[in-house]
Amino acid sequence: MKITPVKGRPMLHWVGKHTIDTINAHPAQLIENYNVENPEKEPTYDRFKDGPNLVFHGDNKEILSTLLVQGFRGKIDLIYIDPPFDSGANYVRKVKLRGEQKELSGEGHSVIEQTQYTDIWANDNYLQFMYERLSLMRELLSEKGSLYLHCDWRMNSYLRLAMDEIFGKSNFLNLVTWRRQIVRGMKTHAEFMPFSSDYIYLYAKDKDNAIWNKIEKVNTISLEEAERKYKKDDKGFFRTSDPGAYSDESIIKLHQEGRVYVSHGGQLLIKDGKVSVTAGKIAIKYHRETVGDKVIEKTVADNIWDDIPGLGITPHESRDYPTQKPEALLKRIIEASSNKNSIVLDCFVGSGTTAAVAEKLGRRWIAADINKGAIQTTMKRIQTCIDKPRGIAHYRVNNYDFQVEHELQNIVVSKYGVETDRKAGFFDGTLNGTLVKIADLTKPLTRLDIQLIKDELQNRPDEVRDITVLCNGSEIGMQEELDQDNRIHPINKIVVQDIQRDGVTTYAPAEADVKFEGNGESITVTIEDYMSPTILGRLEIDRTELFDEHIDDFRAQIDCVLIDTDYTGEHFTIIESDVPKRKEDFVDAQYTVTLPHLDARVAVKIIDMLGEETVVTE
């Protein structure tokens, strides 16, 4: 599929800058669904119109490409994104076990996630990352669509220039400054003033056609405060403003409605269709609504949003997700730039705030994230945000080994401090005076890999440096052979460094003891025990010790339980879910479910507090 060239002239340059000319489709794998009958294996636009909302897990560049190919081009009315800010932060959520005070780091990011959410990016990589994705988002926007990009002081100036190029300067609509916190605590001692605001860019696909619903700021004050702040007449409290360009005819009409005020005790005189005053000046009254003992203040919202507090003021919304934004912020954005049944997209969905608010406001929505914890948080949140949410279909896109290999190589470069060199050709860079070759990290190092290195050295007769090979495991006996070879050939020694031995590890699967007892028509599922090696490792608990001495109830590790009463092995359909609303509550761990037919196969999905999933079947 061809991609439309960007609209503006290049405003910003960086190393490796290039545009996207074409895209390829990537298959979407259906993982699970909630409240959906006969979910589609491929999420096309035609099926989406009357089908479930969509959640995607994977690299959002590939997800956006898939949406374009599947018919969503020009169909999205609103995109909100809150991407990583290139801040050097490590966005790992902190979680607590249920009913416990023990806190531990959230789920370990996959190698792809680490690239997107840790501090290994240079500005060039970050800008190319955003440039590609913003170009694809523009393709998805309808002619009346808008995009809101949430950022902070670190990258806002760069992103403005990139968006001017992609959307065209004429389609810049506004820059919102959101006060996300009140200065307090140690921030009061910040040098050169503390940072208390984020910035939200608003661009349109076509400025002349963009959806815009007037938004208001709403504030509630007491009658006592209103007495001090406003004037009052028999219709209630009011403020005034200059009549501006109001004609005499309009002022006469407003006077008949009781909405004309004359200062300094003057009176309005009307003669022959003309108005004058005995003293003072004419002003127009704007009354405030009074409800009980409160006065409601409504003002047109400008681009300074200081009336929406951050999560520090609204902790009841918290999902313990590090980049979570308050629902009121997304409510204002969605109401302003979308209509009922508009499609809203957030491809950095994080804690799921955009999806939850869109669901409550009756919008269609698509959510995506590369972080598995974000997907699980969003799925769980939607199931509990309203009584009967629209169905949800959860897909995975392009989570393949070649992508993992590429991202894992980036992690290895960062971990070992390899100085990459684009001119090195066969080799990947240098490290402590040696040439570095990063082997295929999706498989163990082989003798063929070593032979290829030797062949390359034959083509470099003047090369005297040793070689460091970074690998993910190796064939048996290879190290001894290399040691012997290095003794015979002291120049161009080949030294193997195994990342597994240096602490780059994978997670062991959790262990669940689940009992199934049934009579043919129904079945009782009982979770009798659960143990997560990942949680034990984070809590520094030795698995050989007595488990109960450290965790009183195994259910403390479990975040939620999902049950499919007719599991086919292809995808998981959520028929029953146990999602405790309070953090201190446990899952029930015992469930009786009705079987749809006699040979139905029941599956239980257990998601622990770190987001690890375990599926147990009957």
Order of alpha helices (4+ residues) and beta strands (2+ residues): beta-alpha-beta-alpha-beta-beta-beta-alpha-alpha-beta-alpha-beta-beta-beta-alpha-beta-beta-alpha-beta-beta-beta-beta-beta-beta-beta-alpha-beta-alpha-beta-alpha-beta-alpha-beta-beta-beta-alpha-beta-alpha-beta-beta-beta-alpha-beta-beta-beta-beta-beta-beta
